[in-house]
């Protein structure tokens, strides 16, 4: 039976996007609710602020991720097009370059040349993309997928504080939002650390710490500059 190994690096792309989006959604929306509530705003104003923050944040995350990953995709396409031209113009030099890569990785010269020849015959562009440029099908930039994933993750993170603003009475909103958000941040940080193979306590603590700082700062702003709405 084939031996299958599971590595944490295979999760880096989606894990980063999911954690970043959910963290941003939870921290920014909870902080917004705490800040507006600290200004003695009405329940309707608090809910409206939370909803607006969730929608604006999700769209902002989607737009930012789409632009960023599209730039990466453009660079990948340009590199592949350049490599394709070089393969057509000087295939011998490209084969030697590929063999040199394998020699640098530890293969004997003769075996490196043989491997380069075989891979060139099979799919020269794919071989150079993978071993020279570091581009594989799994790592290729996917802008639309990244944008949708980031927006969904942000919205999922923003949903708990939004629901709290809708359901929880105004008098209990501040402690409920703060406590539940910190708890969710601890869970989110611990889960991300576990999936990524990092220390769980450290991962949970750093996420919760920055969430507490954000909520504390917005609460202070609400107290200092807020007015009844």
C-alpha positions in Angstrom: 0.0 0.0 0.0 1.3 3.5 -0.9 2.6 5.6 1.9 0.8 8.9 2.1 2.3 11.8 4.0 0.4 14.9 5.1 2.5 18.1 5.3 1.5 21.4 6.9 2.9 23.4 3.9 0.1 22.2 1.8 -2.3 24.1 3.9 -0.4 27.4 4.0 -2.3 29.2 1.2 -5.9 28.6 2.3 -5.0 28.6 6.0 -3.5 32.1 5.7 -6.5 33.5 3.8 -9.0 31.9 6.1 -7.3 32.9 9.3 -6.6 36.4 8.1 -10.2 36.9 6.9 -11.9 35.5 10.0 -9.6 37.4 12.3 -10.2 40.6 10.5 -13.9 40.1 10.5 -14.2 39.2 14.1 -11.8 41.8 15.5 -12.9 44.7 13.3 -16.6 44.2 13.7 -16.4 43.5 17.4 -14.2 46.6 17.8 -16.6 48.7 15.8 -19.6 47.5 17.9 -17.6 48.2 21.2 -16.5 51.6 19.9 -20.0 52.7 18.9 -21.6 51.2 22.0 -19.1 53.1 24.1 -20.4 56.3 22.6 -23.8 55.7 24.2 -25.3 55.1 20.8 -28.8 53.6 20.2 -29.2 49.9 19.6 -30.3 50.6 16.0 -27.1 52.6 15.4 -25.0 49.8 16.8 -26.6 47.1 14.6 -26.3 49.4 11.5 -22.6 50.0 12.2 -22.0 46.3 12.6 -23.8 45.4 9.4 -22.1 48.1 7.5 -18.7 47.1 8.8 -19.3 43.5 7.9 -20.4 44.3 4.3 -17.7 46.9 3.7 -15.0 44.7 5.3 -15.9 41.6 3.3 -15.9 43.5 0.0 -12.7 45.3 0.9 -11.0 41.9 1.7 -12.3 40.5 -1.6 -11.1 43.4 -3.6 -7.7 43.5 -1.9 -7.1 39.8 -2.3 -8.3 39.8 -5.9 -5.9 42.6 -6.9 -3.0 41.1 -4.9 -3.4 37.6 -6.3 -4.1 38.9 -9.8 -0.7 40.6 -9.7 0.9 37.3 -8.7 -1.0 35.5 -11.5 0.2 38.2 -14.1 3.8 37.7 -13.0 3.5 33.9 -13.3 2.0 34.1 -16.8 4.8 36.5 -17.8 7.5 34.2 -16.5 5.9 31.2 -18.2 5.6 33.0 -21.5 9.2 34.1 -21.3 10.3 30.5 -20.5 8.3 29.2 -23.4 10.1 31.6 -25.8 13.5 30.6 -24.4 12.7 26.9 -24.9 11.7 27.5 -28.5 14.8 29.7 -29.2 17.5 27.7 -27.5 16.3 24.3 -26.3 19.8 22.9 -25.8 20.8 25.7 -23.3 17.5 25.3 -21.5 18.2 21.5 -21.1 21.7 22.3 -19.7 20.2 24.8 -17.3 17.7 22.2 -16.1 20.5 19.6 -15.7 22.5 22.2 -13.7 19.6 22.7 -11.3 19.5 18.9 -10.6 23.3 18.8 -10.1 23.0 21.7 -7.6 20.4 19.6 -5.7 22.8 16.6 -5.4 22.4 14.5 -8.5 25.5 13.2 -10.4 26.1 15.0 -13.7 25.2 12.0 -15.9 22.0 11.3 -14.0 21.1 15.0 -13.9 21.4 15.2 -17.7 19.3 12.0 -18.1 16.6 13.4 -15.9 16.6 16.7 -17.7 16.3 15.0 -21.0 13.5 12.8 -19.9 11.5 15.6 -18.3 12.1 17.8 -21.3 10.7 15.1 -23.6 7.7 14.7 -21.4 6.8 18.4 -20.8 9.7 20.9 -21.0 7.7 23.9 -19.9 6.2 22.2 -16.9 9.7 21.0 -15.8 11.2 24.5 -16.0 8.1 26.0 -14.3 8.4 23.6 -11.4 12.2 23.4 -11.0 13.4 26.7 -12.2 10.5 29.1 -11.4 8.9 27.2 -8.5 5.5 27.3 -10.1 3.3 24.3 -9.8 -0.4 23.7 -10.5 -1.1 23.5 -6.8 0.7 26.8 -6.1 -0.7 28.8 -9.1 -2.4 32.0 -8.2 -6.2 31.9 -8.4 -7.6 35.4 -7.9 -11.3 34.7 -7.9 -11.0 31.8 -5.5 -8.9 33.9 -3.2 -11.3 36.8 -3.3 -14.3 34.7 -2.5 -12.6 32.8 0.2 -11.4 36.0 1.9 -14.9 37.6 1.7 -16.5 34.5 3.1 -14.0 34.2 5.9 -14.4 37.9 6.9 -18.2 37.6 6.9 -18.0 34.4 9.0 -15.8 36.2 11.5 -18.0 39.3 11.6 -21.3 37.3 12.1 -21.0 36.6 15.9 -20.6 40.3 16.9 -23.3 41.3 14.5 -25.7 38.7 15.9 -24.8 39.8 19.4 -25.6 43.4 18.5 -29.0 42.2 17.3 -29.9 39.8 20.1 -28.2 41.0 23.3 -29.8 43.8 25.3 -28.0 47.2 25.1 -27.2 47.0 28.8 -25.2 43.8 28.5 -23.8 44.3 25.0 -20.3 45.5 26.0 -19.3 42.6 28.3 -21.0 40.0 26.0 -19.3 41.3 22.9 -15.9 41.6 24.6 -16.0 38.2 26.3 -17.4 36.2 23.4 -15.1 37.8 20.9 -12.0 37.1 23.0 -13.2 33.5 23.5 -13.7 33.0 19.7 -10.3 34.6 19.0 -8.7 32.1 21.4 -10.5 29.2 19.6 -9.6 30.6 16.2 -6.0 31.1 17.1 -5.7 27.7 18.7 -7.3 26.0 15.7 -5.1 27.8 13.2 -2.0 26.9 15.2 -3.0 23.2 15.4 -3.7 23.1 11.6 -0.4 24.7 10.9 1.6 22.6 13.3 2.5 25.6 15.6 2.3 25.8 19.4 -1.4 26.1 20.3 -1.1 28.3 23.4 1.2 30.8 21.7 -1.1 30.9 18.6 -4.2 31.5 20.7 -2.6 34.0 22.9 -1.3 36.3 20.2 -4.6 36.4 18.4 -6.6 37.2 21.5 -4.0 39.8 22.6 -4.3 41.9 19.5 -8.1 41.5 19.5 -8.2 42.9 23.1 -5.9 45.8 22.1 -8.2 46.7 19.1 -11.4 46.5 21.2 -9.8 48.5 24.0 -8.6 51.2 21.6 -12.0 51.6 19.9 -13.8 51.6 23.3 -11.5 54.5 24.4 -12.2 56.4 21.2 -15.9 55.9 21.7 -15.7 57.2 25.3 -13.5 60.2 24.4 -15.1 61.4 21.2 -18.6 59.8 21.1 -21.8 61.5 21.3 -25.3 60.2 21.7 -26.8 59.2 18.3 
